[in-house]
Amino acid sequence: MHRLALNFDQVQQWQPPENPAKENDRRYQAYRKEFGTSSWELDAVEPGTLAELVETAVKKLIDPIAWTKVEEKEREMRQELENYADDYESEEEN
Protein backbone atom coordinates (compact mmCIF):
# COMPACT_ATOMS: atom_id res chain seq x y z
CA MET A 1 0.00 0.00 0.00
CA HIS A 2 1.33 3.42 -0.94
CA ARG A 3 0.09 6.64 0.62
CA LEU A 4 -0.28 9.14 -2.19
CA ALA A 5 -2.21 11.98 -0.59
CA LEU A 6 -2.81 14.09 1.38
CA ASN A 7 0.49 14.92 3.04
CA PHE A 8 1.64 18.26 4.39
CA ASP A 9 3.91 19.01 1.41
CA GLN A 10 0.88 18.59 -0.88
CA VAL A 11 -1.20 20.85 1.38
CA GLN A 12 1.47 23.55 1.05
CA GLN A 13 1.73 23.05 -2.72
CA TRP A 14 -1.98 22.74 -3.60
CA GLN A 15 -3.38 24.96 -0.82
CA PRO A 16 -6.80 23.33 -0.42
CA PRO A 17 -9.23 25.18 1.86
CA GLU A 18 -8.58 24.81 5.57
CA ASN A 19 -10.91 23.28 8.12
CA PRO A 20 -10.51 23.44 11.88
CA ALA A 21 -8.90 20.30 13.28
CA LYS A 22 -11.34 18.20 15.30
CA GLU A 23 -10.55 18.85 18.95
CA ASN A 24 -12.56 15.84 20.10
CA ASP A 25 -10.40 13.43 18.07
CA ARG A 26 -8.08 11.43 20.34
CA ARG A 27 -5.17 12.27 18.00
CA TYR A 28 -5.77 16.01 18.20
CA GLN A 29 -2.97 16.92 20.63
CA ALA A 30 -0.27 15.16 18.60
CA TYR A 31 -1.72 16.53 15.37
CA ARG A 32 -1.82 20.08 16.75
CA LYS A 33 1.83 19.87 17.82
CA GLU A 34 2.91 18.82 14.34
CA PHE A 35 0.51 20.68 12.03
CA GLY A 36 -1.37 23.29 14.07
CA THR A 37 -5.10 23.71 14.45
CA SER A 38 -6.05 23.46 10.78
CA SER A 39 -6.82 20.34 8.80
CA TRP A 40 -7.40 19.67 5.10
CA GLU A 41 -9.61 17.19 3.32
CA LEU A 42 -8.67 15.15 0.30
CA ASP A 43 -12.00 15.80 -1.39
CA ALA A 44 -11.07 19.51 -1.60
CA VAL A 45 -8.23 18.72 -4.00
CA GLU A 46 -8.93 19.07 -7.72
CA PRO A 47 -9.97 15.67 -9.21
CA GLY A 48 -7.52 16.13 -12.11
CA THR A 49 -4.67 16.60 -9.67
CA LEU A 50 -5.59 13.39 -7.85
CA ALA A 51 -5.98 11.48 -11.11
CA GLU A 52 -2.51 12.59 -12.23
CA LEU A 53 -1.07 11.60 -8.85
CA VAL A 54 -2.57 8.11 -9.08
CA GLU A 55 -1.59 7.65 -12.74
CA THR A 56 2.03 8.58 -12.00
CA ALA A 57 2.18 6.20 -9.04
CA VAL A 58 0.64 3.31 -10.99
CA LYS A 59 3.00 3.80 -13.94
CA LYS A 60 5.97 3.47 -11.57
CA LEU A 61 4.69 0.01 -10.56
CA ILE A 62 4.18 -1.33 -14.09
CA ASP A 63 6.75 -3.65 -15.63
CA PRO A 64 6.96 -2.22 -19.17
CA ILE A 65 8.03 -5.53 -20.75
CA ALA A 66 5.17 -7.46 -19.15
CA TRP A 67 2.75 -4.64 -20.03
CA THR A 68 3.79 -4.78 -23.70
CA LYS A 69 3.32 -8.56 -23.78
CA VAL A 70 -0.17 -8.25 -22.31
CA GLU A 71 -1.10 -5.55 -24.81
CA GLU A 72 0.07 -7.74 -27.69
CA LYS A 73 -1.91 -10.71 -26.35
CA GLU A 74 -4.96 -8.47 -26.02
CA ARG A 75 -4.58 -7.32 -29.66
CA GLU A 76 -4.29 -10.95 -30.80
CA MET A 77 -7.39 -11.97 -28.86
CA ARG A 78 -9.36 -8.98 -30.14
CA GLN A 79 -8.39 -9.85 -33.71
CA GLU A 80 -9.39 -13.47 -33.14
CA LEU A 81 -12.82 -12.37 -31.87
CA GLU A 82 -13.28 -9.99 -34.79
CA ASN A 83 -12.39 -12.79 -37.22
CA TYR A 84 -14.84 -15.10 -35.50
CA ALA A 85 -17.59 -12.46 -35.71
CA ASP A 86 -16.85 -11.85 -39.40
CA ASP A 87 -16.97 -15.59 -40.13
CA TYR A 88 -20.25 -15.91 -38.20
CA GLU A 89 -21.82 -13.05 -40.16
CA SER A 90 -20.66 -14.61 -43.44
CA GLU A 91 -22.24 -17.95 -42.52
CA GLU A 92 -25.50 -16.20 -41.53
CA GLU A 93 -25.67 -14.51 -44.94
CA ASN A 94 -25.35 -17.85 -46.77
C-alpha positions as CSV (number, residue, x, y, z in Angstrom):
1,M,0.0,0.0,0.0
2,H,1.3,3.4,-0.9
3,R,0.1,6.6,0.6
4,L,-0.3,9.1,-2.2
5,A,-2.2,12.0,-0.6
6,L,-2.8,14.1,1.4
7,N,0.5,14.9,3.0
8,F,1.6,18.3,4.4
9,D,3.9,19.0,1.4
10,Q,0.9,18.6,-0.9
11,V,-1.2,20.8,1.4
12,Q,1.5,23.5,1.1
13,Q,1.7,23.0,-2.7
14,W,-2.0,22.7,-3.6
15,Q,-3.4,25.0,-0.8
16,P,-6.8,23.3,-0.4
17,P,-9.2,25.2,1.9
18,E,-8.6,24.8,5.6
19,N,-10.9,23.3,8.1
20,P,-10.5,23.4,11.9
21,A,-8.9,20.3,13.3
22,K,-11.3,18.2,15.3
23,E,-10.5,18.8,18.9
24,N,-12.6,15.8,20.1
25,D,-10.4,13.4,18.1
26,R,-8.1,11.4,20.3
27,R,-5.2,12.3,18.0
28,Y,-5.8,16.0,18.2
29,Q,-3.0,16.9,20.6
30,A,-0.3,15.2,18.6
31,Y,-1.7,16.5,15.4
32,R,-1.8,20.1,16.8
33,K,1.8,19.9,17.8
34,E,2.9,18.8,14.3
35,F,0.5,20.7,12.0
36,G,-1.4,23.3,14.1
37,T,-5.1,23.7,14.5
38,S,-6.0,23.5,10.8
39,S,-6.8,20.3,8.8
40,W,-7.4,19.7,5.1
41,E,-9.6,17.2,3.3
42,L,-8.7,15.2,0.3
43,D,-12.0,15.8,-1.4
44,A,-11.1,19.5,-1.6
45,V,-8.2,18.7,-4.0
46,E,-8.9,19.1,-7.7
47,P,-10.0,15.7,-9.2
48,G,-7.5,16.1,-12.1
49,T,-4.7,16.6,-9.7
50,L,-5.6,13.4,-7.8
51,A,-6.0,11.5,-11.1
52,E,-2.5,12.6,-12.2
53,L,-1.1,11.6,-8.9
54,V,-2.6,8.1,-9.1
55,E,-1.6,7.6,-12.7
56,T,2.0,8.6,-12.0
57,A,2.2,6.2,-9.0
58,V,0.6,3.3,-11.0
59,K,3.0,3.8,-13.9
60,K,6.0,3.5,-11.6
61,L,4.7,0.0,-10.6
62,I,4.2,-1.3,-14.1
63,D,6.7,-3.7,-15.6
64,P,7.0,-2.2,-19.2
65,I,8.0,-5.5,-20.8
66,A,5.2,-7.5,-19.2
67,W,2.8,-4.6,-20.0
68,T,3.8,-4.8,-23.7
69,K,3.3,-8.6,-23.8
70,V,-0.2,-8.3,-22.3
71,E,-1.1,-5.5,-24.8
72,E,0.1,-7.7,-27.7
73,K,-1.9,-10.7,-26.4
74,E,-5.0,-8.5,-26.0
75,R,-4.6,-7.3,-29.7
76,E,-4.3,-10.9,-30.8
77,M,-7.4,-12.0,-28.9
78,R,-9.4,-9.0,-30.1
79,Q,-8.4,-9.8,-33.7
80,E,-9.4,-13.5,-33.1
81,L,-12.8,-12.4,-31.9
82,E,-13.3,-10.0,-34.8
83,N,-12.4,-12.8,-37.2
84,Y,-14.8,-15.1,-35.5
85,A,-17.6,-12.5,-35.7
86,D,-16.9,-11.9,-39.4
87,D,-17.0,-15.6,-40.1
88,Y,-20.2,-15.9,-38.2
89,E,-21.8,-13.0,-40.2
90,S,-20.7,-14.6,-43.4
91,E,-22.2,-17.9,-42.5
92,E,-25.5,-16.2,-41.5
93,E,-25.7,-14.5,-44.9
94,N,-25.3,-17.8,-46.8
